[in-house]
């Protein structure tokens, strides 16, 4: 029976002492007070903290950290002076190896709940902790400098430097660059891209390289924001796969397809963003590609269901947005019955929901990996390879 609490158990503004039990998805720490779950940011397991209650719901509450009464040995002084105010990093107070351990524990515990003793071994790929992020979205600050939004606020913060950005991007934060209200920046490794373009600083489109393969893209194109892990990411996903046909679902500008076309006779490229189609046609061998520029759901309705027996795939890679796979797409993937189905996710809770569905159809993990594309934050990228025993 689920416990129920009245809001009178806790009042907004009340100060209480709690001990943190563990980290949870979303980056907060979990504590309990009078049996009720309480979530607090900027804490660590086993810490005793003083908090102010800032939200009370039926089954949980949320608190603001006021004081760490008993700090964890894994707590460090954040490198960035704007850590508490900036809306970007939420785990910079945690020593990096401990960040990795918490992320691994969150995924491993979720696997154990779903698969029990058959839970797969999780490989972990760390990143360099700082200077890794090659993408930024800025707004115009009050003083004219590029700015971020403050945490849980529409107010701007002009930091002058950002330790997780590549040096080329971080240096721009101290310059009054010429844009109106918002700008997208991308460090391609061979030059800066931006939308809008900045005279003498950046172009609106250009190229980048992965394993010496050239990719054409625009400043707003979706592409991974941490180059340091792209090669092991590609290696893990594509290792030991070849055949007649592969599907690249939610394909972007063709990162996976570029490598798949060397191993398969035909690639089904499916992507909703019309801008991505332009770049994919520049990046990929059109002789091997079938393009569908629309949602995965529309491909199911307009193409697959008209002639389902013709679309068998040896391999399917699905890298959906944070909401995960829709029911119609999951049903279709089961009907396609690939030898291997690879799920790539930046949102573990929806990944676990989708894995539960595939488990009921006897698709089980053969290998899994966590790629820490986002150090100093609670975010992570998880790859699961599914096969039938």
C-alpha positions in Angstrom: 0.0 0.0 0.0 1.4 3.4 -1.0 1.9 5.8 1.9 -0.1 9.1 1.8 0.8 12.3 3.5 -1.0 15.5 4.1 0.6 18.8 3.1 0.5 19.8 6.8 3.4 17.3 7.4 5.7 19.9 5.8 5.2 23.6 5.2 7.0 25.7 2.6 9.6 27.8 4.3 10.2 25.3 7.1 13.9 24.5 7.8 14.8 20.9 8.5 17.8 18.6 8.7 17.9 15.5 6.5 20.5 12.9 5.5 20.9 12.1 1.8 20.3 8.5 0.8 21.3 8.5 -2.8 21.3 10.4 -6.1 18.4 10.0 -8.5 17.7 10.6 -12.2 17.5 14.4 -12.7 20.6 15.1 -10.6 19.0 15.7 -7.2 19.7 13.8 -3.9 17.0 11.8 -2.2 16.3 12.2 1.5 13.3 11.3 3.7 11.5 13.3 6.3 8.6 11.8 8.3 8.5 9.1 5.6 8.1 11.5 2.8 10.6 11.7 -0.1 12.5 15.0 -0.2 14.6 16.0 -3.3 17.5 18.4 -2.9 20.0 19.7 -5.5 23.7 20.2 -5.0 24.1 17.4 -2.4 25.8 14.0 -2.1 24.9 10.6 -0.6 25.4 10.3 3.2 25.6 14.1 3.7 23.7 15.6 6.5 22.3 18.9 5.3 20.1 21.8 6.4 17.4 22.7 3.9 14.5 25.0 3.4 11.3 23.4 2.1 10.4 25.1 -1.2 7.8 22.7 -2.6 5.3 20.3 -1.1 3.3 17.8 -3.1 1.1 14.9 -2.1 3.9 12.3 -2.2 7.1 14.3 -2.1 8.7 17.6 -1.2 11.6 19.6 -2.6 14.2 21.5 -0.6 16.8 24.2 -1.1 20.2 23.5 0.3 21.1 26.0 3.1 24.1 24.3 4.7 26.1 21.1 4.4 26.4 20.0 8.1 28.4 16.8 7.3 30.1 16.9 3.9 30.9 13.9 1.7 34.6 13.2 1.1 33.7 13.3 -2.6 32.5 16.9 -2.4 34.8 19.5 -4.0 34.8 23.2 -4.5 33.2 23.9 -8.0 35.7 25.2 -10.5 33.1 27.7 -11.8 32.2 30.6 -9.5 28.7 30.7 -11.1 27.9 27.1 -10.3 25.0 27.8 -7.9 23.3 30.4 -10.2 24.0 29.1 -13.7 21.4 26.8 -15.3 24.1 24.5 -16.9 26.1 22.3 -14.6 24.4 20.6 -11.7 27.2 18.2 -10.5 30.3 20.4 -10.5 30.4 20.0 -6.7 31.2 16.2 -7.1 34.6 14.9 -7.8 34.7 13.5 -11.4 35.3 9.8 -10.6 32.4 10.0 -8.2 30.2 11.5 -10.8 30.9 8.5 -13.0 30.2 6.1 -10.1 26.8 7.7 -9.4 25.8 7.6 -13.1 26.9 3.9 -13.3 24.9 3.1 -10.2 21.8 4.7 -11.5 21.9 2.8 -14.7 23.0 -0.5 -13.1 20.2 -0.3 -10.5 17.7 0.3 -13.2 18.9 -2.7 -15.2 18.8 -4.9 -12.1 15.2 -4.0 -11.4 14.3 -4.8 -15.0 16.4 -7.9 -15.7 17.3 -9.2 -12.2 20.3 -11.6 -12.3 20.4 -11.4 -16.0 21.3 -7.7 -15.8 24.0 -6.9 -18.4 27.5 -5.6 -17.5 27.7 -1.9 -18.1 30.8 -0.4 -19.8 31.6 3.2 -18.8 33.4 5.6 -21.1 34.7 8.7 -19.3 35.3 12.1 -20.9 37.8 14.8 -20.2 36.1 16.6 -17.3 36.4 20.2 -18.7 36.8 22.0 -22.0 34.8 19.4 -23.8 31.6 21.0 -24.9 31.7 22.3 -28.5 28.1 23.6 -28.6 26.5 26.6 -26.9 23.3 28.6 -27.0 23.5 32.1 -25.7 21.2 35.0 -25.1 22.1 38.7 -25.0 23.1 39.8 -21.5 22.2 43.1 -19.9 25.9 44.3 -20.3 26.0 43.2 -23.9 28.0 40.0 -23.4 26.9 36.5 -24.3 24.8 35.1 -21.4 23.2 32.0 -20.0 19.9 31.9 -18.2 20.1 31.6 -14.4 18.9 28.3 -12.9 15.1 28.2 -12.8 14.9 31.8 -14.0 14.6 34.0 -17.0 17.3 36.3 -15.7 20.6 36.4 -17.5 24.1 35.6 -16.3 27.2 36.8 -18.1 30.0 34.5 -16.9 32.9 35.8 -19.1 34.3 32.2 -19.0 32.8 28.7 -19.0 35.1 25.8 -17.9 33.1 23.1 -19.8 33.2 24.9 -23.1 36.1 24.4 -25.6 38.6 27.3 -25.2 37.5 28.9 -28.5 33.9 29.2 -27.3 34.7 30.1 -23.7 36.9 33.0 -24.9 33.9 34.5 -26.8 32.0 35.0 -23.5 34.3 37.9 -22.6 33.6 39.7 -25.9 30.6 41.9 -26.9 29.9 40.0 -30.0 27.3 41.3 -32.4 23.9 39.5 -32.2 20.4 40.6 -31.3 18.7 38.3 -28.8 19.9 34.7 -29.2 22.8 32.9 -30.9 23.8 29.2 -31.6 27.5 28.6 -31.5 29.4 25.5 -32.6 33.1 24.7 -32.5 33.6 22.2 -35.3 37.2 21.6 -34.5 38.3 23.3 -37.7 36.5 26.6 -37.2 33.5 28.3 -35.5 30.0 28.1 -36.8 27.1 30.3 -35.6 23.6 31.3 -36.3 23.5 34.1 -37.0 27.0 34.3 -38.5 29.5 36.7 -36.9 31.6 38.7 -39.2 35.3 37.8 -38.9 34.5 35.2 -36.3 32.2 32.5 -37.6 30.3 31.1 -40.5 26.7 29.8 -40.6 27.8 26.4 -42.1 30.9 24.4 -42.4 32.5 21.0 -41.8 33.7 18.7 -39.0 35.5 15.4 -38.9 35.1 12.0 -37.2 37.7 9.3 -37.9 38.9 11.6 -40.8 35.4 11.4 -42.4 34.1 14.8 -43.4 30.6 15.9 -42.3 28.9 19.0 -43.6 26.6 20.7 -41.2 25.1 24.0 -40.1 25.4 25.9 -36.8 22.0 24.7 -35.7 22.4 21.1 -36.9 22.0 18.4 -34.3 25.4 16.8 -33.7 27.1 15.4 -30.6 28.5 18.2 -28.4 31.6 16.3 -27.1 34.1 15.3 -29.7 36.3 13.4 -27.3 33.9 10.4 -27.1 32.7 10.3 -30.7 35.2 7.7 -31.9 34.6 5.1 -29.1 30.9 5.9 -29.4 30.9 4.9 -33.1 33.2 1.9 -32.4 30.9 0.5 -29.7 27.7 1.0 -31.7 28.9 -0.4 -35.1 31.3 -3.1 -34.0 30.7 -6.5 -35.7 27.7 -5.5 -37.6 27.2 -5.9 -41.4 24.5 -7.1 -43.7 22.0 -6.2 -46.5 20.0 -3.4 -44.9 20.3 -1.2 -41.8 17.9 1.4 -40.5 19.1 4.7 -39.0 16.1 6.0 -37.1 16.2 9.6 -35.9 19.3 9.9 -38.1 20.2 13.6 -37.9 22.8 14.6 -40.5 23.9 11.0 -40.9 26.6 10.3 -38.3 25.8 6.6 -38.0 24.7 6.3 -41.7 28.1 7.5 -42.9 29.8 4.5 -41.2 26.9 2.0 -41.8 27.1 2.5 -45.6 30.5 0.8 -45.6 29.0 -2.3 -43.9 25.5 -2.6 -45.4 24.1 -2.7 -49.0 21.3 -0.2 -48.2 20.7 2.3 -45.4 17.2 3.5 -44.4 17.7 7.1 -43.3 14.6 8.4 -41.3 14.6 11.9 -39.8 12.0 14.5 -39.2 14.1 17.7 -39.4 14.1 19.1 -42.9 17.4 20.8 -42.4 19.0 17.5 -41.6 18.0 16.1 -45.0 20.0 18.8 -46.7 23.2 17.9 -44.8 22.6 14.1 -45.0 22.5 14.3 -48.8 25.9 16.1 -48.7 27.3 13.6 -46.2 26.1 10.2 -47.6 26.4 8.0 -50.7 22.9 8.5 -52.3 23.3 5.2 -54.2 23.0 3.3 -50.9 20.5 5.5 -49.2 16.7 5.5 -48.9 15.6 8.8 -47.4 12.4 9.5 -45.5 12.2 13.1 -44.3 9.4 12.9 -41.7 8.6 11.6 -38.3 9.1 7.9 -37.5 5.4 7.6 -36.9 4.7 9.0 -40.4 7.1 6.5 -42.0 5.2 3.7 -40.2 1.8 5.0 -41.5 2.8 6.2 -45.0 5.5 3.8 -46.1 5.9 0.7 -43.9 2.2 -0.3 -43.5 1.7 -0.1 -47.2 4.1 -2.9 -47.9 5.6 -4.2 -44.6 7.2 -7.4 -45.9 9.7 -5.5 -48.0 11.4 -3.6 -45.2 13.3 -6.3 -43.2 16.5 -4.9 -41.6 19.5 -6.8 -40.3 20.3 -3.9 -37.9 18.2 -1.0 -36.5 19.7 1.9 -34.6 17.2 4.2 -32.9 18.4 7.4 -31.3 15.0 9.1 -30.3 14.5 12.4 -28.5 14.1 12.5 -24.8 10.5 11.2 -24.9 11.7 7.9 -26.3 9.9 5.7 -28.8 6.2 5.9 -29.4 4.0 2.8 -29.2 3.5 2.6 -33.0 7.2 2.8 -33.6 8.0 0.1 -31.0 5.3 -2.2 -32.5 6.8 -1.7 -35.9 10.4 -2.5 -34.7 9.1 -5.8 -33.3 7.4 -6.6 -36.7 10.6 -5.8 -38.5 12.4 -8.4 -36.3 16.0 -7.2 -36.8 18.8 -9.4 -35.7 20.1 -6.6 -33.6 18.3 -3.5 -32.3 20.4 -0.7 -30.8 18.8 1.9 -28.6 20.7 5.2 -27.9 19.2 7.4 -25.2 20.0 10.6 -23.3 17.1 10.1 -21.0 17.4 6.8 -19.0 13.9 6.8 -17.5 12.2 6.6 -21.0 14.9 4.2 -22.1 14.0 1.8 -19.2 10.3 2.1 -20.2 11.2 1.2 -23.8 13.5 -1.7 -22.7 10.6 -3.1 -20.6 8.5 -3.3 -23.8 11.2 -5.0 -25.8 11.8 -7.5 -22.9 8.3 -8.7 -23.3 9.1 -9.6 -26.9 12.3 -11.4 -25.9 14.7 -8.8 -27.0 17.4 -8.7 -24.3 20.7 -6.8 -23.8 23.8 -8.3 -25.3 26.0 -5.4 -24.4 25.5 -2.0 -22.8 27.5 1.2 -22.4 27.4 4.6 -20.7 29.1 7.4 -22.5 29.7 10.4 -20.3 29.2 13.1 -22.9 28.2 15.6 -20.3 30.7 15.8 -17.3 29.8 18.2 -14.5 26.1 17.5 -15.2 23.8 14.6 -14.2 23.1 13.9 -17.9 24.4 10.8 -19.7 24.2 8.9 -22.9 23.4 5.1 -22.7 23.6 2.6 -25.5 21.9 -0.8 -25.3 22.3 -3.6 -27.9 19.3 -5.9 -28.0 19.1 -9.4 -29.5 17.0 -12.4 -29.1 18.7 -15.3 -27.2 
